[in-house]
Amino acid sequence: MLTATERAEAMALQVLISARLHNDRVVTHDVVDGVMSRDADKEQGKANKETVRRVIRARGALENVRVIFTEVERYWAIREQLHHMSGDEVHALRDSITEGGDDDPRGWDKALNDAISVRMSNRLAPARLYDRKPVSIRLWREPRPEEQHDRAADDNERDASELLGDEERWVEHFRVFGRQPQVEPVDRASALGTIVWARGEGWQCYRAEAGGVNLESTTGESSYWLEPVTEERPAVKETTLADVKARRRAVGFAAKWWAEQHTEEPTDEALRATFAHCVKPPRPESYPAIREAIAAEMPPAAAAPLFAALAAHESVRDAFLSRALRDLHTVACHLETLPLAAPTGLHSELREARDAVEEVWEALRMADSLTTRNAAYDNARTAIERARTVVLAVAPRAHRMHGTDMPATVEEIRAAALAYNAVEGAPEELSAVESGTPAVRVHCRSDSGTGWTVTATITAGVGSPVGHIPAHPPIVVKFRKRDGRKDAAENARRMFGHMFRVAVPVEYVTDRRV
């Protein structure tokens, strides 16, 4: 059984090989999605897509592969291609897009249209366009003939029917990143339409190990799980449209309750006082549903404040490096749940920092020119720095993981794993924390030179069928071997094995990919 890191590195290696052989040494989101869809039934195909992209980003220069993940990178790559095209070719491309109308996907490609506008203007080309060799692949989607479009739709419907099998009744679980899933019973036609739509949008669709069908978006922010209704798995209670609306309204009021950090018992008086200033306060008969939603929506981060802050600080660091929409959304989710683990005096600062991150997220999403995008990036830097400051105010030691902060008992490791993965962990991982086996894993490797330097990566976590679920950021220790006749794992055991003060097993593994 591979760990999450091992799966991501193995998957990244397959993506890099595919890029070198079939995509002219260029890695895009489509290449990652295609290779992971091809290997979905393998162990490495279960890797976290964001982790795979981070590994590819780190190894891209060493493998002589160009990585194009962000819209800014794609914009400049298109600019390089247009710079080496003649003026007539650029005019012909623009006319072709105009004639295509609304059915041409190139007409909706903002980066392509911005690059064409700049290329056809009288502006001087920047120096960076003269020194770079443009990629040979097209970075935009070409229009498909109508018969090809119909054939693709038929293929999607046939594949969706094969995925569903013979079951007629299904339960649809809609999962949004960082929130509780929404469950709704559907018939076969609705489930078939959901799969066809997801395949048309480029989502990854495959049979789930627990049964049913998994649908995962390319961004990872949302997913579907279609669960079949059988005798062993009876259908959930049939709900009407009014019930669904009432449940969603109760979830909204529960989110407001926790956003204002009400930690007292949700009595009738407390609920009435909290929602008194709402435009449409809830009726007293809806209070029981709101109490259930409050209990269900309560984030588990309060059990281990330090590890919730460590996860938040990691998300802030990733957002500062990439400033991608998904990373900013992750920071906002961490700031939403972090007040439960913070002192009361920091609640207002956390809410203000969350609002600032959400504002820059919206500004980046709606930016329609380079000027507005650059201004949004500057504001994002300020908002991220503000988020980092308030996270460190909650836990000053959250800037890095210290060995003295490692959880030592079974209960501490479970609580730390839940807090650390509360926002970014998959539902399968969070449920596996309760049933898995807590342990400390030490992955070791020797350097590729003399072999006398050992790098040990120490992580406490929970072992489960879905892999080793970490409870904190890894602790990296480098040391020189004591005995050259022994491998890296045995030298690590002799070097600091006696220093562990934990009540769980410690596993030493020799892994060259650490």
Secondary structure, DSSP 8 states (H G I E B T S, - for coil): ---HHHHHHHHHHHHHHHHHHHSTTEE-HHHHHHHHHHTTTSSGGGS-HHHHHHHHHHHTTTTT-EE--SHHHHHHHHHHHHHTS-HHHHHHHHHHHHHHGGG-GGGG-HHHHHHHHHHHSS----THHHHS---SS-SS-----HHHHHHHHHHHHHHHHHHHTT--EEEEEEEETTS--EEEEEEHHHHHHHHHHHHHTT-EEEE-TTSSEEEE-SSSSEEEEEEE--SSS-------HHHHHHHHHHHHHHHHHHHTT--S---HHHHHHHTTTSSS---GGGHHHHHHHHHHH--GGGG-HHHHHHHHHHHHHHHHHH--HHHHHHHHHHHHHGGGGS-GGGHHHHHHHHHHHHHHHHHHHH--SHHHHHHHHHHHHHHHHHHHHHHHHH-GGGGS--GGGS--SHHHHHHHHHHHTTTTS-HHHHHHHHHSEEEEEEEEEE-SSSS-EEEEEEEEEEEETTEEEESS--EEEEEE-S-TTS-HHHHHHHHHGGG---SS-EEEEE-TT-
